[in-house]
Structure formats: structure tokens, C-alpha cells
Amino acid sequence: MKNLLFILLTLSCSLQAQNSLTAKDTLQPDTSKYQFGYKQLIIPGVLIGYGVIGIGSDQLIDFNKGIRAEVKEHIDEKLTIDDFSQYTPMLSVYALNFAGVEGKHSLGDRTIIMATSYLIMATTVTTLKHSIHVNRPDGTSDNSFPSGHTATSFAGAEFLFQEYKDKSIWYGIAGYTVAAGTGFFRMYNNRHWLTDVTTGAGIGILSTKAAYWLFPVIKKHIFGGDTGKLTGMIMPFYNGDQLGAAMVIRL
């Protein structure tokens, strides 16, 4: 189990290192920071591709079971930290803003980007869950693929990275570490296979990247280019059984 956690944390750091190599080419100049770049598809493409191939690959299915057996061997009791950690990277962007650490965009602009990202991510995950019926490791349902918790966490991690990478890359590394931990605990709690987690991670990252690409169009055609009066609030909730987050945007 320790080896698996080390692999996930190493992956999160690798994601940041590779993203930083293309940061100057994709987001630094004002005229090109929202432009699509093929290099940005490599990491999420590999993660999603691995998960999709794993659905029909006997070797990867056996590998899933092997990972599950290794993790399950050390389970004494379930830890629901993943129900909370999935929102931590995204909420950190707003927490840093309120603490006086300004990111790349204004509060209104980043709220548009975040909302777009989560709309893309939630739609993709929900569609796949209802189209591809993969049984969960614990046998409770057949909507295991992909991991929604992991997708949510990685979407937030990429959001945190993009907003604060110019301040310090460590913000992004911290976000991706939390996201990797969320994916690990989805497997630790016997709720997802490794392929569910990798696909969720890829969807989350790609959703946020797409949100940045779409932002200029959305801002111009929906908000008329003026988001100065846009305000928003995100409120997490927990009712003793379910955890979620409600978002309110005021124009």
C-alpha cells in the first residue's frame, strides 16, 4: 500500500513538472494564454486512454484486481477523507484569494472558469457512468467507471495550478498531491478500480483545460465581456450521509 501511495504522489509531482514545461508557451502571454495546445492533451489523454483500454483488457483487469487485493489487505476500516478532499483544491483557490493572495484572474473570471470546468467534468462523468456499466469493487453498484471524486479533485488541482503557478509551483504540487490522495482513498475504501481513478483524473484535468480555452468565448458572448460585477459563492454541505457543494453566481 505504501508503494502504491508513493506511485500516486510521484505521478502528481510528474504532472506538475510536465505542465510547467509548457506553461510559458500556453498561458503566459496575454494574447495566447487561452489558446489550445496539443501538448496539453498528452497527460489527460494518457490517463483517460489507460482507463478506457483497461475496460476491455484482461491484463489490465487482472492488474486492477491485483491492486485491489494489495490495498484491501491493509484495510482495517474505511476512511471517508476522500469525500472531503475532493473539494479541497478548488476551495483553496478561493481561500487564497480571500487571504489576499491574488491569482491570475479576478473573482468573477475564475468563477466562470471553475463553473465551466465542473459543468464539463460532471456531464462527462455522469454520461460515462450511465453508459459504461462497470461494477464497483465492493459490488454495491455498476457505475464505478469513472471515479467522480477523483475527477472533481483533479479538476480543482489543475484550476489551482493554473491560477497560482506564477506565484509558486508549490501551490499546484500541493493541489495535485491532494488529488492523488483522493484517488488513492477511493481505492482504499474499495469504491473504485485503478482504471476508474486514472480516467477520472484525466477527465478532471482536461475539463479545466477546456474551461480556460472556452473562457474568452463565454465571457464575450454570454457576459458581454464584462464580469466586473459578477460575484459568486461556493458553500460545501454535509448532511450526515452525503457531502457536496452548492454554488451561487450573481450577475
C-alpha positions in Angstrom: 0.0 0.0 0.0 2.9 2.4 0.8 4.3 1.7 -2.6 1.0 2.5 -4.3 0.7 5.8 -2.4 4.3 6.6 -3.4 3.4 6.0 -7.1 0.4 8.2 -6.9 2.3 11.1 -5.2 5.1 10.7 -7.8 2.5 10.9 -10.5 1.1 14.1 -9.1 4.6 15.7 -9.0 5.3 14.5 -12.5 2.1 16.1 -13.7 3.2 19.4 -12.3 6.7 19.2 -13.7 5.4 18.4 -17.2 2.8 21.1 -17.1 5.4 23.7 -16.0 7.5 22.9 -19.1 4.7 24.1 -21.4 3.3 26.9 -19.1 5.3 29.7 -20.7 4.1 28.6 -24.2 0.5 28.3 -23.3 -0.6 30.7 -20.6 2.0 33.4 -20.1 1.4 35.9 -23.0 -1.8 37.9 -22.8 -2.6 37.2 -26.4 -2.2 33.4 -26.2 -2.8 32.3 -22.7 -6.2 30.7 -23.6 -5.0 29.1 -26.8 -5.4 25.4 -27.4 -2.2 23.4 -27.4 -1.8 19.8 -28.4 0.9 19.2 -25.7 -1.8 19.9 -23.1 -3.6 16.8 -24.2 -0.8 14.4 -23.5 -1.2 13.8 -19.8 -5.0 13.7 -19.6 -5.0 11.7 -22.9 -2.7 9.0 -21.5 -4.7 8.8 -18.2 -8.1 8.5 -20.0 -6.7 6.2 -22.6 -5.3 3.8 -20.0 -8.7 3.7 -18.2 -10.7 3.1 -21.4 -8.3 0.4 -22.7 -8.5 -1.2 -19.2 -12.2 -1.8 -19.6 -11.7 -4.5 -22.2 -8.1 -5.6 -21.4 -7.8 -8.9 -19.5 -4.3 -7.9 -18.4 -5.3 -4.6 -17.0 -8.4 -6.1 -15.4 -6.2 -8.6 -13.6 -3.9 -5.7 -12.7 -6.9 -3.9 -11.2 -7.7 -6.9 -9.1 -4.1 -7.2 -8.0 -4.0 -3.5 -6.9 -7.3 -4.0 -5.1 -6.0 -7.1 -3.3 -2.9 -5.3 -2.2 -4.8 -2.3 -0.9 -7.6 -4.3 0.7 -5.0 -6.4 2.5 -4.2 -3.4 4.7 -7.8 -2.1 5.3 -8.9 -2.1 8.9 -11.7 0.4 8.5 -12.9 2.8 5.8 -11.7 6.4 5.9 -14.1 8.9 4.3 -11.5 11.6 3.9 -11.9 11.4 0.1 -15.5 12.8 0.5 -13.9 16.0 1.8 -10.6 16.1 0.0 -12.2 16.1 -3.5 -13.2 19.7 -3.0 -10.0 20.9 -1.2 -8.0 22.0 -4.3 -10.9 24.0 -5.8 -11.8 25.7 -2.4 -8.1 26.5 -1.9 -8.3 28.9 -4.9 -11.0 30.9 -3.2 -9.3 30.6 0.3 -6.1 32.0 -1.1 -8.0 34.8 -2.8 -9.7 35.8 0.4 -6.4 35.6 2.3 -5.0 38.2 -0.1 -3.0 36.0 -2.4 -4.3 37.1 -5.8 -4.4 34.5 -8.6 -4.3 35.1 -12.4 -7.9 36.0 -12.8 -10.4 38.2 -10.9 -13.0 36.5 -8.7 -15.7 36.8 -11.4 -13.5 35.4 -14.1 -12.2 32.5 -12.1 -15.8 31.7 -11.1 -16.8 31.4 -14.7 -13.8 29.2 -15.5 -14.4 27.0 -12.5 -18.1 26.6 -13.2 -17.4 25.8 -16.8 -14.9 23.2 -15.8 -17.2 21.5 -13.3 -20.1 21.5 -15.8 -17.9 19.8 -18.4 -16.5 17.3 -15.8 -19.9 16.5 -14.2 -21.6 16.0 -17.6 -18.8 13.7 -18.9 -18.6 11.6 -15.7 -22.4 11.2 -15.4 -22.7 10.3 -19.1 -20.0 7.6 -18.8 -21.3 6.2 -15.6 -24.7 5.6 -17.2 -23.3 4.4 -20.5 -20.4 2.1 -19.3 -21.6 -0.2 -16.6 -18.6 -1.3 -14.5 -19.2 -3.0 -11.2 -17.6 -1.4 -8.2 -15.0 -3.4 -6.3 -17.4 -3.7 -3.3 -20.2 -4.8 -5.5 -22.7 -2.1 -4.5 -23.4 -0.7 -8.0 -22.4 -0.8 -11.6 -21.4 2.9 -12.0 -17.8 2.6 -11.0 -16.3 4.0 -14.2 -15.0 6.7 -14.0 -14.3 8.0 -10.5 -16.3 11.2 -9.9 -14.5 12.0 -6.7 -11.1 11.8 -8.5 -12.4 13.8 -11.5 -13.6 16.6 -9.1 -10.3 16.7 -7.2 -8.1 16.8 -10.3 -10.2 19.4 -11.9 -9.7 21.5 -8.8 -6.0 20.7 -8.7 -5.5 21.9 -12.3 -7.6 25.0 -11.5 -5.3 25.8 -8.5 -2.2 25.2 -10.6 -3.3 27.5 -13.5 -4.3 30.3 -11.2 -1.3 30.3 -8.9 1.6 28.7 -10.9 3.1 32.2 -11.5 3.2 32.8 -7.7 4.7 29.4 -6.9 4.5 26.0 -8.5 4.2 24.5 -5.0 0.5 25.6 -4.9 -0.1 23.3 -7.8 2.0 20.5 -6.4 0.0 20.7 -3.2 -3.3 20.5 -5.1 -2.2 17.6 -7.2 -0.9 15.7 -4.1 -4.4 16.1 -2.5 -6.0 14.9 -5.8 -3.7 11.9 -5.9 -4.6 11.1 -2.3 -8.3 11.4 -3.1 -7.8 8.8 -5.9 -5.9 6.5 -3.6 -8.5 6.6 -0.9 -11.2 5.8 -3.5 -9.3 2.5 -4.0 -8.5 2.2 -0.3 -12.2 2.4 0.5 -12.9 -0.3 -2.1 -15.1 2.0 -4.2 -13.1 2.2 -7.4 -10.6 0.3 -9.6 -7.3 1.9 -10.7 -8.7 2.4 -14.2 -11.6 4.3 -12.7 -9.2 6.6 -10.9 -6.9 7.3 -13.8 -9.8 8.1 -16.1 -11.3 10.4 -13.6 -8.0 12.2 -13.2 -7.7 12.7 -16.9 -11.2 13.9 -17.3 -10.7 16.4 -14.4 -7.5 17.8 -15.8 -8.9 18.1 -19.4 -12.2 19.7 -18.1 -10.3 22.5 -16.5 -8.0 23.0 -19.5 -11.1 23.1 -21.8 -12.6 25.7 -19.5 -9.6 28.0 -19.9 -9.8 27.5 -23.7 -13.5 28.4 -23.8 -13.3 31.3 -21.3 -12.8 34.1 -23.9 -15.8 33.0 -25.9 -18.0 32.5 -22.8 -17.0 35.9 -21.4 -17.6 37.7 -24.7 -20.9 36.1 -25.8 -22.6 35.3 -22.5 -21.3 38.1 -20.2 -20.7 40.7 -22.9 -17.0 40.9 -21.9 -17.9 42.4 -18.5 -17.5 40.2 -15.5 -16.6 43.0 -13.1 -20.0 42.8 -11.3 -20.0 39.1 -11.2 -19.9 37.6 -7.8 -20.1 34.1 -6.6 -20.2 31.9 -3.5 -19.4 28.2 -3.0 -20.8 26.5 0.1 -19.9 22.9 0.9 -22.5 20.9 2.8 -22.7 17.7 4.7 -26.0 16.2 5.9 -24.5 13.3 7.8 -24.7 11.0 4.9 -23.8 13.0 1.8 -21.2 15.6 1.1 -21.5 18.2 -1.7 -21.0 21.8 -2.7 -23.6 24.4 -3.8 -22.6 27.3 -6.0 -24.4 30.6 -6.4 -23.4 33.1 -9.1 -24.9 36.6 -9.0 -24.8 38.9 -12.0 
